[in-house]
Amino acid sequence: MASFALSLAMLYLICGFLFALVFSFRLVNKFDEQAAGSSFGFRLFIIPGTMLLWPFLLTSYFKRKKR
C-alpha cells in the first residue's frame, strides 16, 4: 500500500514538473501580464510552487481559454 501511495505521489510530481516547465516559460504570460518581461531566475523560482499547484493552474487555464 505504501509503494502505491509513493508511486501516486511520484506521478503527481512528474506531471507537475512537466506542467511547471511549460507554465513558467510559456503560459505565465497569459496569467500575469507583468510576468511577460520577467527574468529567467523568476521563472525558475516559480517552478516548485507550480509543481504542487498544477491541477489548479491547469483548471484556471482552461477556464480562461473558454472565455
Secondary structure as UniProt FT lines:
FT   HELIX           2..22
FT   HELIX           23..27
FT   HELIX           28..31
FT   HELIX           33..37
FT   HELIX           40..45
FT   HELIX           47..52
FT   HELIX           54..66
//
